[in-house]
Amino acid sequence: MKSWMLAGFVVACATTSAFGQDYNGGAFCQILGPGPDVTLCELYDFGSTQRVNGGAWNGVASAVRVGTTSWNVGSAQLLWEQMPDPDHPKITMNIYRLMDGRFENIANHWVKHGYFALSDQQCSDAALGLCQGTNGTRLGLACTDTYSPSLNATTALLGPRYEVNPWSGTWSFSGSVFDIGGPSAYLGVRQLQVHDNDVSLVGNPGARYFAEGFYCTGDDICVYNSAAYKELFITAYQPDGRPIFVGESDRDTPPHQSFAMLAAWDKATLTEIAEQMPVIENVSPDGRAVVGAHVTDLGGGLWRYDYTVMNIDMDRQIDQFWVDLPAGVTASNLYFHAPMLHEEIYTYHNGGMSWGPPRDNDPWVGVIEADKVRWSTDAHDPGTSSNPIGWATAYSFGFTADTAPTTGTMGVTAYKPGAAGPITGATRAPSAGVNCPGDIDGNLIVNLDDLQDLLFSFGSPYSLDDLQVVLFNFGNDCTAP
């Protein structure tokens, strides 16, 4: 079972390790009242169709396509107009890699602007009844709509994510790439661009890969089930270097459903953060993010702390992330990873008719301060390019410390103006430095949990010497005076 931390407290949350659907009244989308609720009931194909032959990754990346089927599991019709009407669905896709305890977003798709809702019933639930079809401007009750991999990759329907406000679901045709023109139309432009180095079996031993789809609509009553994922397996490579992906199940098997894509991260602790908790749709000032934390015992008195910050639907975006350090803790080996956004020359939003600062792919700057480890990108400034964490996107951070983990504090700041101040939450972080031999999980008590953690990872990094230390100190409570 995954651990979730809300407002500093750890609560249990149902894991998404098993297939299944969840909607109004379920574990993720508790009773919210009447309204439309879009989820995914199919995620399929995952084909690498061509080599990228332009842009920043010319010749060293492949374009990947993903098919998606949406499903209205709510109690009202879902708006499904056609561009340039703003009330249409926006679909994004991502690819993630889990390797050596780190969870990283390695590829981002531009937003697919949807049109014409089919009245199919490719997925069903007896509690929902039969599909109640419409004229295509709404996704009817219990109805599904499929976009094939080729439709989701159609360049003429793809726009950058910064044009969409994920919290309200709003978008404006005026000033958009569809209004003013788009970038050069090289093969693979705007699609999932998977870099060769990120999917090399030789260069990434033991890596696991995941594909995710997400539907963003303004009238959806629950964002927590608006995304879903499937694990991908690389079986071989085409002669030109393209990876051959195979999904974990056939098309008709539902994907894992949860917006917390980080739920696929084994042994990670997840924390939901927002300006206002709990987040209330159409009431709170902005959306939310999820921060995943994973700690690896490196042996020799060192632990590696890895974090992934996933902006779910915060329109103000994120430009800083930090983890608090107690006095006397030594931190080193700072780490940062972000997907290449390949938004070319475009800026992060269209405010009225005035363009904001341009996006870039510059890595965040990490610093070790007296009481925290902090990473940041350039602050919001009309004349300065920057690399904030946009919606449906995840950036990863890490460092090494010389104390075992405990419950600590982390925080972020919003990139766009308007937030009341820093947004903080509980996470796994270095402890104050109490020496507690045999304490594997960092709670300063040597018990059965520590023995199980050690045996689960025996051989890497734990050895027979570590087992002897746990057994010798079994039962010790290092918090006792």
C-alpha positions in Angstrom: 0.0 0.0 0.0 1.3 3.4 -0.9 1.7 6.1 1.7 0.2 9.5 1.2 1.0 12.6 3.2 -1.5 15.4 3.4 -0.9 18.5 5.5 1.9 16.8 7.3 0.0 13.6 8.2 0.4 10.2 6.6 -2.8 8.5 5.4 -3.4 5.3 3.6 -4.5 5.5 0.0 -5.6 2.6 -2.3 -2.8 1.6 -4.6 -3.3 1.4 -8.4 -1.3 -1.7 -8.8 -4.3 -3.6 -10.0 -6.4 -2.8 -13.0 -9.7 -1.2 -12.3 -11.9 1.9 -12.8 -12.8 4.5 -10.2 -15.4 7.3 -10.5 -17.7 9.4 -8.4 -17.9 7.7 -5.1 -14.7 5.6 -5.4 -11.4 5.8 -3.6 -10.0 8.7 -5.6 -13.1 10.5 -6.6 -15.2 10.5 -3.4 -18.8 11.6 -3.5 -18.7 15.0 -5.3 -22.3 15.4 -6.4 -23.7 15.5 -9.9 -21.6 16.3 -12.9 -19.5 14.9 -15.8 -16.5 12.8 -15.0 -14.1 11.8 -17.7 -11.6 8.9 -17.3 -9.6 6.7 -19.6 -10.7 3.1 -20.2 -8.2 2.3 -23.0 -4.5 3.2 -23.5 -2.9 1.3 -26.4 -0.5 0.8 -29.3 2.6 2.7 -28.1 4.2 2.5 -31.6 7.5 4.3 -32.4 6.6 5.4 -35.9 9.5 7.3 -37.2 12.8 9.0 -36.4 12.7 12.6 -35.4 14.4 14.5 -38.3 14.4 18.0 -37.0 14.4 20.2 -33.8 16.7 19.8 -30.9 16.8 15.9 -31.1 17.3 15.6 -34.8 18.5 12.0 -35.5 18.8 10.9 -31.9 15.1 10.4 -30.9 12.0 8.5 -32.1 8.4 9.7 -32.2 6.0 7.5 -30.3 2.2 7.4 -30.8 -0.4 6.4 -28.2 -4.1 5.7 -28.6 -6.6 6.8 -26.0 -10.3 6.0 -25.2 -12.1 8.4 -22.9 -15.2 7.4 -20.9 -17.8 9.6 -19.2 -18.5 7.9 -15.9 -20.2 10.9 -14.4 -23.9 11.9 -14.1 -24.0 14.6 -16.7 -22.9 15.1 -20.3 -19.3 16.3 -20.8 -18.6 19.3 -23.0 -17.0 18.2 -26.3 -17.2 21.1 -28.7 -14.7 21.6 -31.6 -11.9 24.1 -31.9 -12.0 27.1 -32.0 -14.7 26.7 -29.3 -12.7 26.5 -26.0 -15.1 23.9 -24.6 -13.3 20.9 -26.1 -11.2 18.2 -24.5 -7.4 18.6 -24.3 -5.3 15.4 -24.2 -1.7 15.0 -23.2 0.7 12.0 -23.2 3.9 11.3 -21.3 6.5 8.6 -21.0 8.3 7.9 -17.7 11.3 5.8 -16.6 11.8 4.1 -13.3 15.4 3.0 -12.7 17.6 2.6 -9.7 15.1 4.1 -7.4 14.6 7.2 -9.6 11.3 8.1 -11.3 11.7 10.4 -14.3 9.5 12.0 -17.0 11.5 11.4 -20.2 9.1 12.5 -22.9 6.1 15.0 -23.2 3.5 15.2 -25.9 1.9 18.5 -27.0 -1.8 18.9 -26.3 -4.1 17.1 -28.7 -7.2 19.3 -29.2 -10.2 17.0 -29.4 -13.3 17.2 -31.5 -16.6 15.3 -32.0 -17.5 12.9 -29.3 -18.5 9.4 -30.6 -21.3 7.6 -28.8 -19.6 4.3 -28.4 -19.5 1.9 -25.5 -16.1 0.3 -25.8 -16.1 0.1 -22.0 -19.0 -0.6 -19.7 -20.1 -0.9 -16.2 -23.5 -2.2 -15.1 -23.9 0.6 -12.6 -23.6 3.2 -15.4 -26.1 1.6 -17.8 -26.0 2.0 -21.6 -24.4 4.8 -23.5 -26.7 7.8 -23.9 -25.5 9.2 -27.2 -25.4 12.8 -28.3 -24.9 14.9 -31.5 -21.1 14.9 -30.9 -20.8 18.2 -29.0 -21.1 16.3 -25.7 -19.7 13.0 -24.4 -22.9 11.3 -23.3 -23.5 9.4 -20.1 -21.6 6.1 -20.0 -20.3 6.8 -23.5 -16.8 6.4 -24.9 -14.7 8.2 -27.5 -11.5 6.9 -29.1 -8.7 8.8 -30.7 -6.4 6.5 -32.6 -2.6 6.8 -32.2 -2.4 8.5 -35.6 -5.1 11.1 -34.7 -3.4 11.8 -31.4 -0.2 12.5 -33.3 -1.7 14.7 -36.0 0.4 17.9 -36.0 -2.4 20.1 -37.2 -4.3 19.3 -33.9 -1.4 19.7 -31.5 -0.7 22.8 -29.5 1.7 23.6 -26.6 0.6 23.0 -23.0 1.2 26.5 -21.8 -1.8 27.7 -23.9 -4.2 25.7 -21.6 -5.2 26.6 -18.1 -5.4 23.2 -16.5 -7.2 24.4 -13.4 -10.1 25.9 -15.3 -9.7 23.9 -18.5 -9.9 27.2 -20.5 -8.1 27.9 -23.7 -8.3 30.7 -26.3 -7.9 30.4 -30.1 -6.8 34.0 -30.3 -3.1 34.2 -30.2 -2.7 30.4 -30.1 -0.4 28.5 -32.5 -3.5 27.7 -34.6 -4.1 31.4 -34.9 -0.6 32.7 -35.5 1.0 29.7 -37.1 3.2 26.8 -35.9 6.8 25.6 -35.8 8.6 23.9 -38.6 6.8 20.6 -39.6 9.6 18.1 -39.3 8.8 14.5 -38.7 8.1 13.9 -35.0 7.4 17.6 -34.2 5.0 18.1 -31.2 4.8 14.3 -30.6 6.4 12.1 -27.9 10.1 12.4 -28.7 11.9 9.6 -26.9 15.6 10.1 -26.8 17.8 7.1 -27.7 19.9 7.4 -24.6 16.8 7.2 -22.4 15.6 3.9 -23.8 18.9 2.1 -24.4 18.7 -1.3 -22.8 22.5 -1.2 -22.4 22.6 2.2 -20.9 19.6 1.8 -18.6 19.9 -1.7 -17.1 16.8 -2.8 -15.2 14.8 0.3 -16.3 11.0 0.2 -16.4 8.9 2.4 -18.7 5.4 3.7 -18.5 3.1 5.6 -20.9 0.4 7.9 -19.6 -2.6 9.7 -21.0 -4.5 12.6 -19.5 -7.8 14.3 -20.4 -8.2 17.9 -19.3 -11.7 19.4 -19.5 -13.2 22.4 -17.8 -16.4 20.7 -16.5 -14.8 17.5 -15.2 -15.7 17.1 -11.5 -12.8 14.9 -10.5 -9.2 15.2 -11.9 -7.9 12.3 -9.9 -9.2 9.7 -12.4 -8.5 11.8 -15.5 -5.2 10.0 -16.2 -4.2 6.4 -16.6 -1.0 4.5 -17.5 0.4 1.2 -18.7 3.8 -0.2 -18.3 5.9 -0.6 -21.5 8.4 -3.2 -22.4 11.2 -2.7 -25.0 11.4 -6.0 -26.9 13.8 -5.0 -29.7 14.9 -2.1 -31.9 14.2 -1.3 -35.5 17.3 -1.1 -37.8 17.1 2.7 -37.6 17.2 2.6 -33.8 13.5 3.0 -33.0 12.5 1.1 -29.9 9.8 -1.5 -30.2 7.4 -1.0 -27.3 4.9 -3.6 -26.1 2.3 -2.7 -23.6 1.7 -4.8 -20.4 -1.7 -5.9 -21.6 -4.0 -6.0 -24.6 -6.0 -2.9 -25.7 -9.2 -4.1 -24.0 -7.6 -4.4 -20.6 -8.2 -1.2 -18.7 -5.1 0.9 -17.8 -4.0 1.6 -14.3 -6.1 4.6 -13.3 -4.7 7.3 -11.1 -3.5 10.8 -11.7 -0.7 10.1 -9.3 1.4 8.6 -12.0 4.0 8.3 -9.2 1.9 5.5 -7.8 4.0 3.3 -10.1 7.0 4.2 -8.1 7.8 1.3 -5.8 8.3 2.2 -2.1 7.8 5.9 -2.7 5.9 8.2 -0.4 3.5 10.6 -2.1 2.5 14.0 -0.9 -0.3 16.1 -2.4 0.3 19.9 -2.0 -1.7 22.9 -3.1 -2.4 26.5 -2.1 -5.6 25.3 -0.4 -6.1 21.8 1.0 -8.2 20.0 0.3 -8.5 21.2 -3.3 -12.1 22.1 -4.2 -12.9 22.1 -7.9 -14.0 25.6 -9.2 -13.5 27.1 -5.7 -9.8 26.8 -4.7 -7.4 29.4 -6.2 -5.4 26.8 -8.2 -4.8 23.1 -8.7 -2.4 20.7 -7.1 0.9 18.9 -7.4 2.1 15.5 -6.1 5.6 15.1 -4.7 7.1 11.6 -4.6 10.0 10.7 -2.3 12.2 7.6 -2.3 15.2 6.9 -0.1 18.0 4.4 -0.9 20.4 3.2 1.7 23.8 3.4 0.0 25.6 1.8 3.0 28.5 3.3 4.8 26.3 5.8 6.6 25.0 7.5 3.4 21.5 7.7 2.0 20.3 8.9 -1.4 17.2 11.0 -1.4 15.2 11.2 -4.7 12.1 13.3 -5.3 9.8 13.8 -8.3 7.5 16.8 -8.4 4.5 16.3 -10.6 2.4 19.3 -11.4 -1.1 17.9 -12.0 -3.2 21.0 -12.7 -1.4 24.0 -11.1 -1.9 26.8 -13.7 0.7 29.0 -11.8 3.3 26.3 -12.4 6.4 25.7 -10.1 9.7 27.5 -10.2 11.4 26.3 -6.9 11.6 23.1 -5.0 13.5 22.5 -1.6 13.9 20.0 1.1 14.7 21.1 4.7 17.9 19.9 6.3 18.4 19.7 10.1 21.5 21.2 11.5 24.6 19.1 11.2 23.5 17.1 8.1 25.9 17.0 5.2 24.4 17.0 1.8 26.2 16.4 -1.5 25.8 15.1 -5.1 22.8 17.2 -6.2 20.8 15.8 -9.1 18.2 17.2 -11.5 16.3 15.8 -14.5 13.5 17.3 -16.7 12.0 16.2 -20.0 12.8 18.3 -23.0 9.7 20.2 -23.7 10.5 21.0 -27.4 8.1 23.9 -27.4 10.5 25.7 -29.7 10.2 29.5 -29.9 6.9 29.7 -28.1 6.1 31.3 -24.8 4.4 29.8 -21.7 1.1 31.6 -22.0 -1.0 34.1 -23.9 -2.2 36.7 -21.4 -4.7 38.7 -23.3 -2.7 39.5 -26.4 0.6 40.0 -24.6 3.0 37.1 -24.7 4.7 36.0 -21.6 8.4 35.1 -21.2 9.7 32.3 -23.4 10.2 28.8 -22.3 13.6 27.2 -22.3 15.1 23.8 -21.4 17.8 25.0 -19.1 18.5 22.8 -16.1 17.5 24.1 -12.7 20.3 25.4 -10.4 20.7 23.5 -7.2 22.4 24.9 -4.1 23.0 23.5 -0.6 22.1 26.1 2.0 22.4 26.1 5.8 19.0 24.6 6.4 17.8 23.2 3.1 18.7 21.9 -0.4 17.1 24.1 -3.0 16.6 24.0 -6.8 15.2 26.8 -8.9 14.7 28.2 -12.4 14.6 31.8 -13.4 11.7 33.7 -11.7 8.8 35.1 -13.6 10.0 38.1 -15.6 8.6 39.4 -18.9 12.1 39.6 -20.4 13.6 36.4 -19.1 13.2 32.8 -20.4 12.6 30.1 -17.8 11.8 26.5 -17.3 9.0 26.1 -14.7 7.2 22.8 -14.1 4.1 23.0 -16.3 0.9 21.0 -15.8 0.9 17.2 -16.4 4.7 17.3 -16.2 7.2 16.0 -13.7 10.8 17.1 -12.8 13.1 15.0 -10.7 15.6 16.1 -8.0 18.0 14.3 -5.6 20.9 14.5 -3.3 23.0 12.3 -0.9 23.0 12.9 2.9 24.7 11.3 5.9 21.7 10.7 8.0 18.8 8.2 7.8 15.3 9.3 6.6 12.5 10.6 8.8 9.4 12.7 8.2 10.6 16.2 7.1 9.4 19.2 5.2 9.6 20.2 1.5 8.2 23.1 -0.4 7.6 24.8 -3.8 6.8 28.3 -5.0 4.5 29.2 -7.8 6.0 30.7 -11.0 3.1 32.9 -12.1 2.1 35.8 -9.8 -0.9 35.4 -7.5 0.0 32.7 -5.0 -0.2 33.6 -1.4 3.3 32.2 -0.6 5.3 29.1 -0.5 3.4 25.8 -0.6 4.8 23.2 1.8 4.2 19.6 2.8 5.6 16.6 4.6 8.0 14.2 2.9 10.8 11.8 3.6 13.9 13.8 4.4 17.2 13.5 6.4 16.8 13.1 10.1 18.6 15.2 12.7 21.4 12.7 12.9 20.6 10.3 15.7 22.8 7.3 15.3 20.6 4.2 15.3 22.4 1.1 14.1 20.1 -1.4 12.3 17.4 1.2 11.6 16.7 0.7 7.9 13.5 2.7 7.4 14.6 5.7 9.4 12.0 5.8 12.1 14.6 5.3 14.8 13.2 2.0 15.9 14.7 -1.4 14.9 11.9 -3.8 14.4 10.3 -6.3 11.9 9.8 -3.6 9.3 13.6 -3.0 9.1 14.3 -6.7 8.8 11.7 -7.0 6.0 13.2 -4.0 4.1 16.7 -5.4 4.4 15.7 -8.9 3.2 13.7 -7.5 0.3 16.8 -5.6 -0.9 19.4 -8.2 0.2 22.5 -8.1 -1.9 21.9 -4.5 -3.1 22.8 -2.6 -1.1 22.5 -4.8 2.0 24.9 -7.6 3.0 25.3 -10.2 5.7 27.1 -7.6 7.8 24.0 -5.4 7.7 21.7 -8.3 8.6 23.9 -8.9 11.6 23.6 -5.3 12.7 19.8 -5.4 12.5 19.6 -8.6 14.4 22.0 -7.4 17.1 20.0 -4.2 17.6 16.6 -5.7 17.1 14.1 -4.1 19.5 16.1 -0.9 20.1 14.1 2.3 20.3 16.6 5.2 19.5 13.9 7.8 20.3 13.9 6.7 24.0 15.7 9.1 26.4 
